[in-house]
Amino acid sequence: MASLKASLQHLRNVPLFSSCSNKELERIAKAADEVNVKAGTLIVDQGQTGREAYILLKGVAVVRRNGKKVTSLSEGSVIGELSLLDHGPRTASVSAETDCTLLVISQRNLYGVIDKVPAVAHKLLSALATRIRDLDRAYYG
């Protein structure tokens, strides 16, 4: 299992969690599970309902949208973070290109952290607002 320190560093680099304190990140890390998947494993399937997010701790994953490769992901990348906030459909499929180690955070476990530390919700909302503003600027200028 990855050390707590390594998990915290990966979480800190996820924009959704970047404004969380070390103590808050530690609660989130402890609410997560580490899993290993083999090369070729489908991690998320486009169009399916999501209930968890993944942080790629080791390995390489490939993102496909409508069957076409969009990008490759490496260590520290986050997969499916919007599913932590809603049960909306996945916007792309992601599969392990190599054997991968993932930190899995379920919506249920994240909500448990938020129930104990409500300030985390405020930070997540702020991070989302920043993301929406960035998208708005990219689209509309």
C-alpha positions in Angstrom: 0.0 0.0 0.0 1.2 3.5 -0.8 2.2 5.5 2.2 -0.2 8.0 3.7 2.4 10.7 2.8 2.4 9.7 -0.9 -1.5 9.6 -0.9 -1.6 13.0 0.6 0.7 14.4 -2.1 -1.4 12.9 -4.9 -4.6 14.3 -3.3 -3.0 17.7 -2.9 -2.4 17.8 -6.6 -6.0 17.1 -7.5 -7.6 20.5 -8.2 -10.8 19.5 -6.5 -8.9 19.0 -3.2 -6.0 21.4 -3.6 -7.4 23.9 -1.0 -7.9 21.3 1.7 -5.7 21.3 4.7 -3.3 18.4 5.5 -5.7 17.2 8.2 -8.6 17.3 5.7 -6.6 15.5 3.1 -5.6 12.9 5.6 -9.3 12.2 6.4 -10.0 11.9 2.6 -7.0 9.6 2.1 -8.1 7.4 5.0 -11.6 7.2 3.5 -10.1 5.9 0.2 -9.1 2.4 -0.9 -6.0 1.4 -2.9 -6.6 -1.1 -5.7 -4.4 -2.7 -8.3 -5.7 -3.4 -11.8 -4.1 -5.3 -14.7 -3.3 -3.7 -18.1 -6.4 -3.7 -20.3 -8.8 -3.3 -17.3 -11.7 -0.9 -18.0 -11.6 1.6 -15.1 -14.6 3.7 -16.1 -17.0 3.3 -19.0 -18.4 6.2 -20.9 -22.1 6.7 -20.3 -22.3 4.7 -17.2 -23.2 6.2 -13.8 -20.2 7.0 -11.7 -20.1 6.9 -7.9 -16.3 7.2 -7.3 -13.2 8.9 -8.5 -9.7 7.4 -9.0 -6.3 8.8 -8.6 -3.6 7.1 -10.6 -0.8 6.3 -8.2 1.2 4.1 -10.6 1.0 3.1 -14.2 -0.5 4.6 -17.4 -4.2 4.8 -18.4 -5.8 5.8 -21.7 -8.9 8.0 -22.1 -11.3 7.4 -25.0 -14.3 9.4 -25.9 -16.7 7.8 -28.3 -14.1 5.2 -29.0 -11.3 7.7 -30.0 -8.2 8.1 -27.9 -8.2 11.6 -26.2 -5.1 11.3 -24.1 -3.0 9.2 -21.8 -2.9 9.6 -18.1 0.1 9.1 -15.8 0.9 9.1 -12.1 -1.1 11.8 -10.2 -3.9 12.0 -12.7 -7.5 12.0 -11.5 -10.2 10.0 -13.2 -13.9 10.7 -12.7 -13.8 13.4 -10.0 -17.2 14.8 -11.0 -18.8 11.5 -9.9 -17.9 12.5 -6.4 -20.4 15.3 -6.7 -23.2 13.7 -8.7 -24.3 10.4 -10.2 -24.0 11.7 -13.7 -22.9 9.6 -16.7 -19.1 9.2 -17.3 -18.0 11.5 -20.1 -15.3 9.1 -21.3 -14.0 5.6 -21.0 -10.7 5.0 -19.2 -8.7 1.8 -19.3 -5.4 0.7 -17.8 -2.7 0.7 -20.5 -0.3 -0.8 -18.1 -0.7 -2.5 -14.7 -2.0 0.4 -12.4 -2.4 1.2 -8.8 -5.3 3.5 -8.1 -6.6 5.3 -5.0 -10.4 5.0 -5.1 -12.6 7.5 -3.4 -16.3 6.7 -3.3 -18.9 9.4 -3.1 -20.4 7.8 0.0 -17.0 7.9 1.8 -16.3 11.5 0.7 -19.8 12.5 2.0 -18.9 10.8 5.3 -15.8 13.1 5.5 -17.9 16.1 4.6 -20.4 15.2 7.3 -17.6 15.2 9.9 -15.8 18.3 8.4 -18.3 20.5 6.6 -15.6 23.0 5.6 -14.5 20.5 3.0 -17.7 21.0 1.2 -17.0 24.8 1.0 -13.6 24.1 -0.5 -15.0 21.6 -3.1 -17.6 24.2 -4.1 -14.9 26.8 -4.5 -12.7 24.5 -6.6 -15.7 23.7 -8.8 -16.5 27.4 -9.3 -12.9 27.9 -10.4 -13.2 25.1 -12.9 -16.4 26.5 -14.3 -14.8 29.9 -14.6 -11.8 28.5 -16.4 -14.1 26.6 -18.8 -16.1 29.7 -19.4 -13.0 31.7 -20.2 -11.7 29.0 -22.6 -15.0 28.8 -24.4 -16.1 32.4 -24.5 -12.8 34.2 -24.1 
